[in-house]
Amino acid sequence: MKTPSFVSVHGGHSGQFCHHATDTLEEIIQLYIAKKFPWVGITEHAPAISEELLYPDQKAAGLTPEFLFNRFANYMKECRRLQQKYSADIRIFAAMEIETYSGYERFVPFLLKTFQPDYIVGSVHFVGDMGFDYSQEQYDKTVAAAGGIVPLYCQYFDQQYAMIKLLTPSVVGHFDLIRLFDSGYKKRLLQPEIMERIERNLQLIAELDLIMDFNLRSLLKDADEPYISRVILDMARQMNIAVVPGDDSHGLSSVGANMEKWVTFLAEQGFDTNWKEPKLISY
């Protein structure tokens, strides 16, 4: 059997353009080339819509939505430059990871029109306009505001469903990120009110022929499996959903991290490793 190539449908965050990443974007591209990736999606975070929705570290650093907007413009310019410079060595997608919070229904289309990325990764990092992936403390506060951990999961998957239906992102990012600070997530996912939402969302992804990001970043945070969890991954396979690896790299140290083991795993589980490429957005 042919050895599957390494690709990343979600990654390339750099210290140049992301406050919680390191290294330059060009250095990161050069490492993807050295690791023989035939293509990579560079999916920098969309700028924040308001000061209230900045991350704690962004607030502490004195960053503003205006600064982030201008930095994202510089990101797109640099990513397009590198796309051309290294076109003989690797296919680079200049893409964007979106957020889903109050106002995103208008803000994301505005960003698409302004910056014209190759595709978008549809992610959810906020529930009820409260972040949940920054720290255990933040997660616990968001659980309390949601009325408990099961309601939080339900709201997360409802928000994800609405986002997919509205925006049809080429890639659905780290599908079950909501499990991040929940040590009991493997049983939690099986609860009927949560599982019915998971199945509903997967059916929509299948109908729209989208890609699911097999996100390896959880493994750098001591998880024993990537996002997507095994029970969800099995459902995706049964629905013939394209699952494509994403290293969600945030610097040189995480470019292609854990890729060999988990690409082999996907192949052994029967997924198509002639990796589906993201659909380019037409403007």
C-alpha positions in Angstrom: 0.0 0.0 0.0 1.3 3.5 -0.9 2.3 5.5 2.1 -0.1 8.4 2.6 1.3 11.9 2.2 1.2 14.4 5.0 -1.0 17.4 4.6 -2.6 19.9 7.0 -6.1 21.3 6.3 -5.8 23.5 9.4 -2.6 25.0 10.7 0.2 27.5 10.0 -0.5 29.9 12.9 2.7 31.9 13.3 4.1 34.3 15.8 3.9 37.1 13.2 0.2 37.0 13.1 -1.1 35.1 16.1 -0.4 36.3 19.7 -0.2 32.7 21.1 2.0 31.3 18.4 5.7 31.5 17.6 8.1 31.8 14.7 7.6 33.5 11.3 5.2 32.3 8.6 7.9 31.8 6.1 9.9 29.6 8.5 6.8 27.5 9.1 6.2 27.2 5.3 9.9 26.2 4.8 9.5 23.4 7.4 6.3 22.1 5.7 8.4 21.9 2.5 11.2 20.1 4.3 8.7 17.6 5.7 7.5 17.0 2.1 3.9 18.2 2.5 2.4 18.4 -1.0 -0.1 21.0 0.2 -1.0 22.9 3.4 -3.8 25.2 4.5 -2.6 28.2 6.3 -5.6 29.1 8.4 -4.9 32.2 10.6 -7.5 33.3 13.1 -10.0 35.9 12.0 -9.6 39.2 13.8 -11.9 39.8 16.8 -15.1 41.7 16.3 -15.0 43.6 19.6 -12.9 44.3 22.6 -15.3 42.2 24.7 -14.5 39.1 22.6 -10.7 39.4 22.8 -8.9 36.5 24.5 -7.4 37.2 28.0 -3.8 37.2 26.7 -4.8 39.6 23.9 -6.3 42.0 26.4 -3.3 41.7 28.7 -1.1 42.6 25.7 -3.2 45.7 25.0 -4.3 44.4 21.6 -7.3 45.9 20.0 -9.8 44.8 17.3 -8.3 47.5 15.0 -4.8 46.1 15.5 -5.9 42.6 14.8 -7.8 43.6 11.7 -4.7 45.3 10.3 -2.5 42.4 11.3 -4.8 40.0 9.5 -4.5 42.2 6.4 -0.8 41.8 6.6 -1.2 38.1 7.1 -3.1 37.7 3.9 -0.6 39.8 2.0 2.3 37.7 3.3 0.6 34.4 2.7 -0.1 35.4 -0.9 3.5 36.3 -1.3 4.7 33.0 0.1 2.1 31.2 -2.0 3.8 32.6 -5.1 7.4 32.3 -3.9 7.1 28.6 -3.0 4.6 27.5 -5.7 7.2 25.1 -7.2 7.7 23.4 -3.8 4.3 23.2 -2.1 0.7 24.2 -2.8 -0.3 26.8 -0.2 -3.9 27.7 0.6 -4.2 31.2 2.1 -7.2 30.6 4.3 -8.9 31.8 7.5 -10.3 30.2 10.7 -13.5 32.0 11.6 -15.2 32.5 15.0 -18.9 32.2 15.9 -20.1 34.9 18.3 -22.7 37.6 18.3 -22.5 39.4 15.0 -20.5 36.8 13.1 -23.4 36.3 10.6 -22.5 39.8 9.2 -18.9 40.0 10.2 -17.6 36.9 8.5 -19.1 37.7 5.1 -17.5 41.2 5.5 -14.1 39.6 6.1 -14.6 37.2 3.2 -15.4 40.1 0.9 -12.5 42.2 2.2 -9.7 39.6 2.3 -11.0 36.9 -0.2 -9.3 33.8 1.5 -9.1 30.6 -0.5 -11.4 28.9 2.0 -12.6 29.1 5.6 -12.3 26.7 8.6 -15.6 26.9 10.6 -14.7 26.7 14.2 -16.5 27.4 17.5 -14.4 28.8 20.4 -17.2 30.7 22.2 -20.6 29.7 23.6 -22.9 32.4 24.6 -20.1 34.9 23.8 -17.9 33.2 26.5 -14.7 31.5 25.5 -14.1 28.0 26.7 -10.7 26.9 25.4 -8.2 29.3 27.1 -8.0 27.7 30.5 -9.8 25.3 32.9 -11.0 28.4 34.9 -12.5 30.0 31.8 -14.1 26.6 30.8 -15.7 26.3 34.3 -17.1 29.8 34.1 -18.7 29.1 30.7 -20.1 25.8 32.0 -21.7 27.7 34.9 -23.1 30.3 32.6 -24.6 27.6 30.3 -26.4 26.0 33.2 -24.2 22.9 33.4 -21.8 20.8 31.2 -24.5 19.0 29.3 -26.3 22.2 28.3 -22.9 23.6 27.3 -22.3 20.7 25.0 -25.8 21.1 23.5 -25.3 24.8 23.0 -21.9 24.2 21.4 -23.3 21.7 18.8 -26.3 23.9 18.1 -24.1 26.8 17.5 -21.9 24.7 15.2 -24.9 23.5 13.3 -26.2 27.0 12.7 -22.7 28.1 11.6 -22.3 25.3 9.1 -25.8 25.9 7.7 -25.2 29.6 7.3 -21.6 29.7 6.0 -20.9 26.2 4.5 -17.2 26.3 5.5 -15.1 24.1 3.4 -13.5 22.6 6.5 -15.2 22.1 9.9 -12.6 22.7 12.5 -11.9 20.5 15.5 -15.5 19.2 15.6 -15.6 18.3 19.3 -13.3 21.0 20.8 -15.9 21.5 23.6 -14.5 18.4 25.3 -11.1 20.1 25.9 -11.3 20.5 29.7 -13.8 17.8 30.4 -12.1 14.6 31.7 -15.3 12.7 31.4 -16.0 13.6 27.7 -16.0 10.0 26.4 -19.1 9.2 28.4 -20.5 12.7 28.0 -20.6 12.4 24.2 -22.8 9.3 24.4 -25.6 11.1 26.3 -28.7 11.1 24.1 -29.3 14.9 23.9 -25.6 15.4 22.9 -25.4 12.4 20.6 -28.5 13.4 18.7 -26.9 16.8 18.0 -23.6 15.2 16.9 -25.5 12.9 14.5 -27.5 15.8 13.1 -24.4 17.9 12.5 -22.6 15.0 10.8 -25.5 14.5 8.5 -25.4 18.1 7.5 -21.6 17.9 6.9 -22.2 14.8 4.7 -25.0 16.5 2.8 -22.8 19.5 2.1 -19.8 17.4 1.2 -17.5 19.2 3.6 -14.2 18.2 5.1 -13.8 17.4 8.8 -10.5 18.5 10.4 -8.7 15.6 12.1 -7.0 17.9 14.5 -3.8 16.7 16.2 -3.3 19.7 18.5 -5.1 17.9 21.4 -2.2 15.5 21.5 0.1 18.3 22.5 -2.2 18.9 25.5 -1.9 15.4 26.9 -5.1 14.0 25.2 -5.0 10.4 24.1 -6.8 11.0 20.8 -7.2 13.9 18.4 -10.3 15.9 17.8 -12.4 14.0 16.3 -13.1 11.5 19.2 -13.2 7.9 18.1 -16.9 7.4 18.5 -17.6 10.4 16.3 -14.8 9.4 13.8 -16.5 6.0 13.4 -19.8 7.7 12.6 -18.1 10.0 10.1 -16.6 7.0 8.3 -19.9 5.3 8.1 -21.3 8.5 6.5 -18.4 8.7 4.0 -17.4 12.1 5.3 -13.9 13.2 4.2 -11.6 13.4 7.2 -8.3 15.2 6.6 -5.4 15.7 9.1 -4.8 19.2 10.5 -1.7 19.8 12.7 -3.2 23.1 14.0 0.5 24.2 14.2 1.3 27.3 16.2 5.0 27.4 15.5 7.9 25.2 14.2 7.7 22.8 17.1 4.2 21.7 16.1 4.5 21.5 12.3 3.5 18.0 11.4 3.6 16.9 15.1 2.2 13.4 15.6 1.3 13.2 11.9 2.9 9.8 11.0 1.0 7.8 13.7 -2.4 9.3 13.1 -2.2 9.4 9.3 -1.5 5.7 9.5 -4.4 5.3 11.9 -6.8 6.9 9.4 -5.6 4.6 6.7 -6.1 1.6 8.9 -9.6 2.7 9.7 -10.5 2.8 6.1 -10.5 6.5 5.4 -9.5 7.7 1.9 -5.9 9.1 2.2 -6.0 10.6 -1.3 -6.8 13.7 0.8 -9.7 15.7 -0.3 -8.6 19.3 -0.9 -10.7 22.3 0.4 -13.2 23.8 -2.0 -11.9 27.2 -3.1 -14.3 30.1 -2.6 -15.5 31.9 -5.8 -15.7 35.7 -5.6 
